[in-house]
Amino acid sequence: MTPVGRGFRVRVYTVVRAIPEGRVAGYGDVAALAGAAGAARQVGYAMAALRDDPAAPVPWHRVIRSTGAIAWGGEPGRPLLQRALLEAEGVAFAGDRVDMARHRWRPDRQDLEALLDALEAAP
């Protein structure tokens, strides 16, 4: 069963808000942390549903492909904005890919506990 709907998106956005500045997570990483392993595509849809606003309350730009590449689908100009926002946070690229070994977010125990608490409190 594919997780869809407001509840799933709230969980996804809660996870994405936890990604620290200068770090990135893959769509699959976000899905797994949101309790829906294998729902990477639905995470992509949730990210696409956000406004293209750098001041948005959800830092959508920190979610990329697991390979380190920025997804080029969707709105024109969004990938270039995403890269600029990541570079402004100090995220390093090698060609067209983020250095995942250096910038991939792997929550430590404390971050994971805080995230689980936030997910439990989410509607």
N, CA, C and O atoms as a GROMACS GRO file, in nm:
protein
  492
    1MET      N    1   0.085  -0.119   0.000
    1MET     CA    2   0.000   0.000   0.000
    1MET      C    3   0.089   0.125   0.000
    1MET      O    4   0.185   0.134   0.076
    2THR      N    5   0.057   0.219  -0.083
    2THR     CA    6   0.134   0.342  -0.095
    2THR      C    7   0.084   0.444   0.006
    2THR      O    8  -0.036   0.472   0.013
    3PRO      N    9   0.175   0.501   0.084
    3PRO     CA   10   0.134   0.602   0.181
    3PRO      C   11   0.104   0.733   0.110
    3PRO      O   12   0.192   0.792   0.048
    4VAL      N   13  -0.017   0.779   0.120
    4VAL     CA   14  -0.054   0.907   0.061
    4VAL      C   15  -0.139   0.983   0.159
    4VAL      O   16  -0.182   0.930   0.262
    5GLY      N   17  -0.163   1.107   0.126
    5GLY     CA   18  -0.251   1.188   0.208
    5GLY      C   19  -0.176   1.280   0.302
    5GLY      O   20  -0.053   1.281   0.310
    6ARG      N   21  -0.255   1.357   0.370
    6ARG     CA   22  -0.203   1.461   0.459
    6ARG      C   23  -0.115   1.406   0.570
    6ARG      O   24  -0.010   1.463   0.600
    7GLY      N   25  -0.155   1.295   0.630
    7GLY     CA   26  -0.076   1.238   0.740
    7GLY      C   27   0.064   1.201   0.696
    7GLY      O   28   0.161   1.227   0.767
    8PHE      N   29   0.073   1.140   0.580
    8PHE     CA   30   0.205   1.103   0.528
    8PHE      C   31   0.289   1.227   0.501
    8PHE      O   32   0.406   1.233   0.538
    9ARG      N   33   0.229   1.325   0.437
    9ARG     CA   34   0.304   1.448   0.406
    9ARG      C   35   0.350   1.518   0.533
    9ARG      O   36   0.462   1.570   0.537
   10VAL      N   37   0.268   1.521   0.634
   10VAL     CA   38   0.308   1.583   0.762
   10VAL      C   39   0.431   1.512   0.817
   10VAL      O   40   0.524   1.577   0.864
   11ARG      N   41   0.431   1.379   0.811
   11ARG     CA   42   0.547   1.302   0.860
   11ARG      C   43   0.671   1.334   0.776
   11ARG      O   44   0.780   1.352   0.830
   12VAL      N   45   0.654   1.339   0.645
   12VAL     CA   46   0.768   1.370   0.557
   12VAL      C   47   0.822   1.509   0.590
   12VAL      O   48   0.944   1.526   0.604
   13TYR      N   49   0.735   1.606   0.601
   13TYR     CA   50   0.780   1.743   0.629
   13TYR      C   51   0.846   1.752   0.767
   13TYR      O   52   0.938   1.831   0.786
   14THR      N   53   0.799   1.673   0.862
   14THR     CA   54   0.862   1.670   0.995
   14THR      C   55   1.004   1.619   0.984
   14THR      O   56   1.095   1.675   1.045
   15VAL      N   57   1.025   1.514   0.906
   15VAL     CA   58   1.160   1.460   0.886
   15VAL      C   59   1.248   1.563   0.816
   15VAL      O   60   1.361   1.587   0.858
   16VAL      N   61   1.196   1.625   0.710
   16VAL     CA   62   1.277   1.720   0.632
   16VAL      C   63   1.316   1.840   0.718
   16VAL      O   64   1.427   1.892   0.704
   17ARG      N   65   1.227   1.885   0.804
   17ARG     CA   66   1.262   1.997   0.894
   17ARG      C   67   1.377   1.961   0.988
   17ARG      O   68   1.446   2.050   1.037
   18ALA      N   69   1.397   1.832   1.014
   18ALA     CA   70   1.503   1.789   1.104
   18ALA      C   71   1.640   1.782   1.038
   18ALA      O   72   1.741   1.772   1.107
   19ILE      N   73   1.644   1.787   0.905
   19ILE     CA   74   1.774   1.781   0.835
   19ILE      C   75   1.849   1.911   0.862
   19ILE      O   76   1.800   2.019   0.828
   20PRO      N   77   1.966   1.901   0.922
   20PRO     CA   78   2.041   2.022   0.956
   20PRO      C   79   2.094   2.097   0.832
   20PRO      O   80   2.114   2.037   0.726
   21GLU      N   81   2.116   2.223   0.848
   21GLU     CA   82   2.177   2.304   0.743
   21GLU      C   83   2.311   2.242   0.706
   21GLU      O   84   2.387   2.199   0.792
   22GLY      N   85   2.339   2.238   0.576
   22GLY     CA   86   2.465   2.182   0.528
   22GLY      C   87   2.463   2.032   0.512
   22GLY      O   88   2.565   1.971   0.480
   23ARG      N   89   2.348   1.972   0.533
   23ARG     CA   90   2.331   1.827   0.518
   23ARG      C   91   2.220   1.799   0.418
   23ARG      O   92   2.135   1.885   0.393
   24VAL      N   93   2.221   1.680   0.360
   24VAL     CA   94   2.117   1.638   0.267
   24VAL      C   95   2.072   1.497   0.303
   24VAL      O   96   2.140   1.424   0.375
   25ALA      N   97   1.956   1.461   0.252
   25ALA     CA   98   1.905   1.325   0.267
   25ALA      C   99   1.844   1.282   0.135
   25ALA      O  100   1.790   1.365   0.062
   26GLY      N  101   1.851   1.155   0.106
   26GLY     CA  102   1.788   1.102  -0.014
   26GLY      C  103   1.639   1.085   0.009
   26GLY      O  104   1.592   1.078   0.122
   27TYR      N  105   1.565   1.080  -0.100
   27TYR     CA  106   1.420   1.060  -0.091
   27TYR      C  107   1.389   0.932  -0.013
   27TYR      O  108   1.297   0.930   0.069
   28GLY      N  109   1.465   0.826  -0.038
   28GLY     CA  110   1.445   0.700   0.033
   28GLY      C  111   1.479   0.711   0.180
   28GLY      O  112   1.413   0.648   0.263
   29ASP      N  113   1.582   0.790   0.213
   29ASP     CA  114   1.616   0.812   0.354
   29ASP      C  115   1.500   0.877   0.428
   29ASP      O  116   1.463   0.836   0.538
   30VAL      N  117   1.442   0.978   0.364
   30VAL     CA  118   1.329   1.049   0.426
   30VAL      C  119   1.210   0.955   0.442
   30VAL      O  120   1.144   0.954   0.546
   31ALA      N  121   1.182   0.875   0.339
   31ALA     CA  122   1.070   0.782   0.346
   31ALA      C  123   1.089   0.685   0.463
   31ALA      O  124   0.996   0.661   0.540
   32ALA      N  125   1.209   0.629   0.475
   32ALA     CA  126   1.235   0.534   0.583
   32ALA      C  127   1.220   0.599   0.720
   32ALA      O  128   1.159   0.541   0.810
   33LEU      N  129   1.274   0.718   0.736
   33LEU     CA  130   1.263   0.787   0.865
   33LEU      C  131   1.118   0.826   0.896
   33LEU      O  132   1.080   0.836   1.013
   34ALA      N  133   1.038   0.847   0.791
   34ALA     CA  134   0.897   0.882   0.810
   34ALA      C  135   0.812   0.757   0.834
   34ALA      O  136   0.690   0.766   0.851
   35GLY      N  137   0.877   0.640   0.836
   35GLY     CA  138   0.804   0.517   0.863
   35GLY      C  139   0.743   0.452   0.740
   35GLY      O  140   0.652   0.370   0.753
   36ALA      N  141   0.791   0.488   0.622
   36ALA     CA  142   0.736   0.435   0.498
   36ALA      C  143   0.849   0.395   0.403
   36ALA      O  144   0.858   0.446   0.291
   37ALA      N  145   0.934   0.304   0.448
   37ALA     CA  146   1.045   0.258   0.364
   37ALA      C  147   0.990   0.215   0.229
   37ALA      O  148   0.887   0.148   0.221
   38GLY      N  149   1.060   0.252   0.124
   38GLY     CA  150   1.018   0.217  -0.011
   38GLY      C  151   0.928   0.320  -0.077
   38GLY      O  152   0.886   0.301  -0.191
   39ALA      N  153   0.897   0.427  -0.007
   39ALA     CA  154   0.805   0.529  -0.061
   39ALA      C  155   0.880   0.654  -0.107
   39ALA      O  156   0.831   0.766  -0.090
   40ALA      N  157   0.997   0.635  -0.165
   40ALA     CA  158   1.078   0.749  -0.210
   40ALA      C  159   1.004   0.836  -0.310
   40ALA      O  160   1.011   0.958  -0.304
   41ARG      N  161   0.934   0.773  -0.402
   41ARG     CA  162   0.862   0.850  -0.505
   41ARG      C  163   0.757   0.940  -0.441
   41ARG      O  164   0.739   1.054  -0.484
   42GLN      N  165   0.688   0.891  -0.339
   42GLN     CA  166   0.586   0.971  -0.272
   42GLN      C  167   0.650   1.087  -0.196
   42GLN      O  168   0.589   1.194  -0.183
   43VAL      N  169   0.772   1.068  -0.146
   43VAL     CA  170   0.845   1.178  -0.083
   43VAL      C  171   0.872   1.285  -0.190
   43VAL      O  172   0.860   1.404  -0.162
   44GLY      N  173   0.909   1.242  -0.309
   44GLY     CA  174   0.931   1.337  -0.418
   44GLY      C  175   0.806   1.418  -0.449
   44GLY      O  176   0.814   1.539  -0.471
   45TYR      N  177   0.691   1.350  -0.449
   45TYR     CA  178   0.566   1.422  -0.473
   45TYR      C  179   0.538   1.522  -0.360
   45TYR      O  180   0.490   1.633  -0.385
   46ALA      N  181   0.569   1.483  -0.239
   46ALA     CA  182   0.549   1.574  -0.125
   46ALA      C  183   0.640   1.696  -0.136
   46ALA      O  184   0.598   1.807  -0.105
   47MET      N  185   0.764   1.676  -0.181
   47MET     CA  186   0.856   1.788  -0.198
   47MET      C  187   0.808   1.879  -0.311
   47MET      O  188   0.816   2.002  -0.301
   48ALA      N  189   0.758   1.819  -0.418
   48ALA     CA  190   0.709   1.899  -0.532
   48ALA      C  191   0.587   1.981  -0.494
   48ALA      O  192   0.559   2.084  -0.557
   49ALA      N  193   0.513   1.938  -0.394
   49ALA     CA  194   0.392   2.009  -0.354
   49ALA      C  195   0.423   2.138  -0.277
   49ALA      O  196   0.336   2.223  -0.258
   50LEU      N  197   0.548   2.152  -0.232
   50LEU     CA  198   0.585   2.273  -0.158
   50LEU      C  199   0.608   2.389  -0.253
   50LEU      O  200   0.645   2.370  -0.369
   51ARG      N  201   0.587   2.508  -0.202
   51ARG     CA  202   0.615   2.628  -0.282
   51ARG      C  203   0.764   2.641  -0.309
   51ARG      O  204   0.846   2.594  -0.231
   52ASP      N  205   0.797   2.703  -0.416
   52ASP     CA  206   0.935   2.726  -0.457
   52ASP      C  207   0.989   2.850  -0.387
   52ASP      O  208   1.031   2.945  -0.453
   53ASP      N  209   0.989   2.848  -0.256
   53ASP     CA  210   1.021   2.965  -0.176
   53ASP      C  211   1.137   2.934  -0.083
   53ASP      O  212   1.123   2.848   0.004
   54PRO      N  213   1.253   3.000  -0.099
   54PRO     CA  214   1.367   2.971  -0.013
   54PRO      C  215   1.339   2.996   0.136
   54PRO      O  216   1.410   2.943   0.221
   55ALA      N  217   1.237   3.074   0.166
   55ALA     CA  218   1.204   3.100   0.307
   55ALA      C  219   1.094   3.005   0.356
   55ALA      O  220   1.040   3.025   0.465
   56ALA      N  221   1.060   2.903   0.276
   56ALA     CA  222   0.955   2.809   0.315
   56ALA      C  223   0.992   2.741   0.447
   56ALA      O  224   1.110   2.722   0.476
   57PRO      N  225   0.892   2.706   0.526
   57PRO     CA  226   0.921   2.644   0.654
   57PRO      C  227   0.975   2.501   0.644
   57PRO      O  228   1.020   2.444   0.743
   58VAL      N  229   0.970   2.442   0.524
   58VAL     CA  230   1.026   2.309   0.502
   58VAL      C  231   1.144   2.323   0.406
   58VAL      O  232   1.127   2.367   0.293
   59PRO      N  233   1.264   2.287   0.450
   59PRO     CA  234   1.382   2.304   0.364
   59PRO      C  235   1.390   2.195   0.257
   59PRO      O  236   1.476   2.107   0.262
   60TRP      N  237   1.299   2.201   0.161
   60TRP     CA  238   1.286   2.102   0.055
   60TRP      C  239   1.416   2.078  -0.021
   60TRP      O  240   1.439   1.970  -0.074
   61HIS      N  241   1.498   2.181  -0.027
   61HIS     CA  242   1.620   2.173  -0.107
   61HIS      C  243   1.721   2.073  -0.050
   61HIS      O  244   1.816   2.037  -0.119
   62ARG      N  245   1.701   2.029   0.073
   62ARG     CA  246   1.795   1.934   0.135
   62ARG      C  247   1.764   1.790   0.101
   62ARG      O  248   1.832   1.699   0.150
   63VAL      N  249   1.663   1.766   0.019
   63VAL     CA  250   1.625   1.630  -0.020
   63VAL      C  251   1.663   1.611  -0.168
   63VAL      O  252   1.616   1.682  -0.256
   64ILE      N  253   1.750   1.512  -0.191
   64ILE     CA  254   1.802   1.486  -0.325
   64ILE      C  255   1.800   1.336  -0.352
   64ILE      O  256   1.758   1.257  -0.266
   65ARG      N  257   1.845   1.297  -0.468
   65ARG     CA  258   1.855   1.155  -0.500
   65ARG      C  259   1.965   1.090  -0.416
   65ARG      O  260   2.060   1.157  -0.374
   66SER      N  261   1.952   0.962  -0.393
   66SER     CA  262   2.051   0.890  -0.312
   66SER      C  263   2.190   0.890  -0.376
   66SER      O  264   2.290   0.867  -0.308
   67THR      N  265   2.196   0.915  -0.506
   67THR     CA  266   2.324   0.921  -0.578
   67THR      C  267   2.395   1.054  -0.557
   67THR      O  268   2.511   1.069  -0.595
   68GLY      N  269   2.325   1.148  -0.497
   68GLY     CA  270   2.381   1.281  -0.479
   68GLY      C  271   2.336   1.379  -0.586
   68GLY      O  272   2.370   1.497  -0.581
   69ALA      N  273   2.261   1.330  -0.682
   69ALA     CA  274   2.214   1.416  -0.792
   69ALA      C  275   2.086   1.488  -0.751
   69ALA      O  276   2.007   1.438  -0.671
   70ILE      N  277   2.068   1.605  -0.808
   70ILE     CA  278   1.944   1.679  -0.792
   70ILE      C  279   1.847   1.629  -0.897
   70ILE      O  280   1.884   1.612  -1.013
   71ALA      N  281   1.723   1.605  -0.858
   71ALA     CA  282   1.621   1.562  -0.953
   71ALA      C  283   1.586   1.679  -1.044
   71ALA      O  284   1.563   1.791  -0.996
   72TRP      N  285   1.582   1.655  -1.175
   72TRP     CA  286   1.559   1.763  -1.271
   72TRP      C  287   1.417   1.771  -1.322
   72TRP      O  288   1.390   1.846  -1.416
   73GLY      N  289   1.325   1.696  -1.263
   73GLY     CA  290   1.185   1.705  -1.305
   73GLY      C  291   1.116   1.823  -1.238
   73GLY      O  292   1.175   1.892  -1.154
   74GLY      N  293   0.994   1.845  -1.276
   74GLY     CA  294   0.916   1.950  -1.210
   74GLY      C  295   0.934   2.086  -1.273
   74GLY      O  296   0.953   2.099  -1.394
   75GLU      N  297   0.927   2.187  -1.189
   75GLU     CA  298   0.929   2.326  -1.236
   75GLU      C  299   1.064   2.367  -1.292
   75GLU      O  300   1.168   2.336  -1.234
   76PRO      N  301   1.063   2.437  -1.407
   76PRO     CA  302   1.189   2.487  -1.463
   76PRO      C  303   1.256   2.582  -1.363
   76PRO      O  304   1.190   2.661  -1.297
   77GLY      N  305   1.385   2.572  -1.353
   77GLY     CA  306   1.460   2.660  -1.264
   77GLY      C  307   1.473   2.607  -1.122
   77GLY      O  308   1.563   2.649  -1.049
   78ARG      N  309   1.386   2.515  -1.082
   78ARG     CA  310   1.392   2.463  -0.944
   78ARG      C  311   1.524   2.392  -0.915
   78ARG      O  312   1.581   2.413  -0.808
   79PRO      N  313   1.576   2.308  -1.006
   79PRO     CA  314   1.704   2.242  -0.977
   79PRO      C  315   1.819   2.341  -0.958
   79PRO      O  316   1.905   2.321  -0.872
   80LEU      N  317   1.821   2.448  -1.037
   80LEU     CA  318   1.927   2.548  -1.022
   80LEU      C  319   1.913   2.622  -0.889
   80LEU      O  320   2.013   2.651  -0.823
   81LEU      N  321   1.789   2.651  -0.849
   81LEU     CA  322   1.765   2.712  -0.719
   81LEU      C  323   1.808   2.618  -0.607
   81LEU      O  324   1.871   2.660  -0.510
   82GLN      N  325   1.775   2.491  -0.621
   82GLN     CA  326   1.811   2.392  -0.519
   82GLN      C  327   1.963   2.386  -0.502
   82GLN      O  328   2.013   2.387  -0.389
   83ARG      N  329   2.034   2.381  -0.611
   83ARG     CA  330   2.180   2.377  -0.602
   83ARG      C  331   2.234   2.503  -0.536
   83ARG      O  332   2.322   2.496  -0.451
   84ALA      N  333   2.182   2.618  -0.575
   84ALA     CA  334   2.228   2.745  -0.516
   84ALA      C  335   2.202   2.748  -0.366
   84ALA      O  336   2.287   2.792  -0.289
   85LEU      N  337   2.085   2.700  -0.323
   85LEU     CA  338   2.053   2.698  -0.181
   85LEU      C  339   2.146   2.603  -0.105
   85LEU      O  340   2.191   2.635   0.005
   86LEU      N  341   2.175   2.488  -0.164
   86LEU     CA  342   2.266   2.393  -0.099
   86LEU      C  343   2.408   2.450  -0.091
   86LEU      O  344   2.473   2.439   0.012
   87GLU      N  345   2.454   2.509  -0.199
   87GLU     CA  346   2.589   2.567  -0.198
   87GLU      C  347   2.599   2.680  -0.097
   87GLU      O  348   2.702   2.696  -0.032
   88ALA      N  349   2.492   2.758  -0.081
   88ALA     CA  350   2.492   2.866   0.018
   88ALA      C  351   2.504   2.811   0.160
   88ALA      O  352   2.550   2.881   0.250
   89GLU      N  353   2.463   2.686   0.180
   89GLU     CA  354   2.474   2.622   0.312
   89GLU      C  355   2.608   2.549   0.328
   89GLU      O  356   2.633   2.489   0.433
   90GLY      N  357   2.693   2.554   0.226
   90GLY     CA  358   2.823   2.490   0.235
   90GLY      C  359   2.828   2.348   0.183
   90GLY      O  360   2.927   2.278   0.205
   91VAL      N  361   2.724   2.304   0.114
   91VAL     CA  362   2.722   2.169   0.058
   91VAL      C  363   2.811   2.168  -0.067
   91VAL      O  364   2.793   2.248  -0.158
   92ALA      N  365   2.906   2.076  -0.069
   92ALA     CA  366   3.002   2.066  -0.179
   92ALA      C  367   2.950   1.973  -0.288
   92ALA      O  368   2.893   1.868  -0.260
   93PHE      N  369   2.972   2.014  -0.412
   93PHE     CA  370   2.937   1.933  -0.528
   93PHE      C  371   3.065   1.890  -0.597
   93PHE      O  372   3.163   1.964  -0.600
   94ALA      N  373   3.062   1.770  -0.653
   94ALA     CA  374   3.166   1.722  -0.743
   94ALA      C  375   3.097   1.706  -0.877
   94ALA      O  376   3.027   1.607  -0.900
   95GLY      N  377   3.116   1.802  -0.965
   95GLY     CA  378   3.041   1.803  -1.091
   95GLY      C  379   2.895   1.835  -1.062
   95GLY      O  380   2.863   1.942  -1.010
   96ASP      N  381   2.807   1.742  -1.096
   96ASP     CA  382   2.664   1.766  -1.074
   96ASP      C  383   2.608   1.689  -0.955
   96ASP      O  384   2.487   1.676  -0.941
   97ARG      N  385   2.695   1.638  -0.870
   97ARG     CA  386   2.651   1.557  -0.756
   97ARG      C  387   2.706   1.609  -0.623
   97ARG      O  388   2.818   1.660  -0.615
   98VAL      N  389   2.623   1.595  -0.522
   98VAL     CA  390   2.665   1.629  -0.386
   98VAL      C  391   2.761   1.521  -0.337
   98VAL      O  392   2.743   1.403  -0.368
   99ASP      N  393   2.860   1.561  -0.263
   99ASP     CA  394   2.951   1.466  -0.198
   99ASP      C  395   2.873   1.402  -0.083
   99ASP      O  396   2.871   1.454   0.029
  100MET      N  397   2.808   1.288  -0.111
  100MET     CA  398   2.721   1.223  -0.012
  100MET      C  399   2.799   1.171   0.108
  100MET      O  400   2.746   1.169   0.220
  101ALA      N  401   2.922   1.129   0.087
  101ALA     CA  402   3.001   1.080   0.200
  101ALA      C  403   3.022   1.190   0.304
  101ALA      O  404   3.032   1.164   0.424
  102ARG      N  405   3.028   1.311   0.256
  102ARG     CA  406   3.053   1.426   0.345
  102ARG      C  407   2.925   1.491   0.396
  102ARG      O  408   2.921   1.538   0.510
  103HIS      N  409   2.820   1.495   0.314
  103HIS     CA  410   2.703   1.576   0.348
  103HIS      C  411   2.574   1.499   0.378
  103HIS      O  412   2.475   1.560   0.418
  104ARG      N  413   2.574   1.367   0.360
  104ARG     CA  414   2.451   1.291   0.385
  104ARG      C  415   2.420   1.293   0.534
  104ARG      O  416   2.507   1.266   0.617
  105TRP      N  417   2.296   1.325   0.566
  105TRP     CA  418   2.252   1.331   0.705
  105TRP      C  419   2.220   1.191   0.754
  105TRP      O  420   2.134   1.122   0.699
  106ARG      N  421   2.287   1.153   0.857
  106ARG     CA  422   2.260   1.028   0.929
  106ARG      C  423   2.236   1.070   1.074
  106ARG      O  424   2.330   1.097   1.148
  107PRO      N  425   2.109   1.075   1.114
  107PRO     CA  426   2.082   1.126   1.249
  107PRO      C  427   2.151   1.041   1.355
  107PRO      O  428   2.146   0.918   1.352
  108ASP      N  429   2.216   1.111   1.449
  108ASP     CA  430   2.274   1.039   1.562
  108ASP      C  431   2.160   1.001   1.657
  108ASP      O  432   2.045   1.034   1.632
  109ARG      N  433   2.193   0.934   1.763
  109ARG     CA  434   2.090   0.885   1.856
  109ARG      C  435   2.002   0.998   1.910
  109ARG      O  436   1.880   0.985   1.916
  110GLN      N  437   2.065   1.107   1.950
  110GLN     CA  438   1.991   1.221   2.006
  110GLN      C  439   1.898   1.281   1.900
  110GLN      O  440   1.782   1.309   1.929
  111ASP      N  441   1.949   1.302   1.780
  111ASP     CA  442   1.866   1.356   1.672
  111ASP      C  443   1.751   1.262   1.638
  111ASP      O  444   1.638   1.305   1.614
  112LEU      N  445   1.781   1.132   1.636
  112LEU     CA  446   1.678   1.033   1.604
  112LEU      C  447   1.569   1.031   1.711
  112LEU      O  448   1.450   1.023   1.678
  113GLU      N  449   1.607   1.038   1.836
  113GLU     CA  450   1.507   1.041   1.944
  113GLU      C  451   1.420   1.166   1.933
  113GLU      O  452   1.298   1.157   1.951
  114ALA      N  453   1.480   1.280   1.905
  114ALA     CA  454   1.403   1.404   1.890
  114ALA      C  455   1.309   1.394   1.769
  114ALA      O  456   1.195   1.439   1.775
  115LEU      N  457   1.358   1.333   1.661
  115LEU     CA  458   1.275   1.316   1.543
  115LEU      C  459   1.157   1.223   1.573
  115LEU      O  460   1.044   1.252   1.533
  116LEU      N  461   1.182   1.114   1.642
  116LEU     CA  462   1.072   1.021   1.676
  116LEU      C  463   0.970   1.089   1.764
  116LEU      O  464   0.850   1.065   1.748
  117ASP      N  465   1.014   1.172   1.856
  117ASP     CA  466   0.920   1.248   1.941
  117ASP      C  467   0.836   1.341   1.855
  117ASP      O  468   0.715   1.352   1.874
  118ALA      N  469   0.900   1.410   1.760
  118ALA     CA  470   0.828   1.502   1.673
  118ALA      C  471   0.727   1.428   1.585
  118ALA      O  472   0.617   1.477   1.560
  119LEU      N  473   0.766   1.308   1.537
  119LEU     CA  474   0.676   1.229   1.454
  119LEU      C  475   0.555   1.180   1.534
  119LEU      O  476   0.443   1.175   1.483
  120GLU      N  477   0.578   1.145   1.660
  120GLU     CA  478   0.467   1.102   1.745
  120GLU      C  479   0.369   1.216   1.770
  120GLU      O  480   0.249   1.195   1.780
  121ALA      N  481   0.421   1.338   1.778
  121ALA     CA  482   0.337   1.454   1.806
  121ALA      C  483   0.267   1.505   1.679
  121ALA      O  484   0.172   1.582   1.688
  122ALA      N  485   0.314   1.461   1.561
  122ALA     CA  486   0.254   1.508   1.436
  122ALA      C  487   0.112   1.455   1.422
  122ALA      O  488   0.083   1.342   1.462
  123PRO      N  489   0.023   1.536   1.365
  123PRO     CA  490  -0.116   1.491   1.347
  123PRO      C  491  -0.128   1.373   1.253
  123PRO      O  492  -0.239   1.325   1.230
   0.00000   0.00000   0.00000
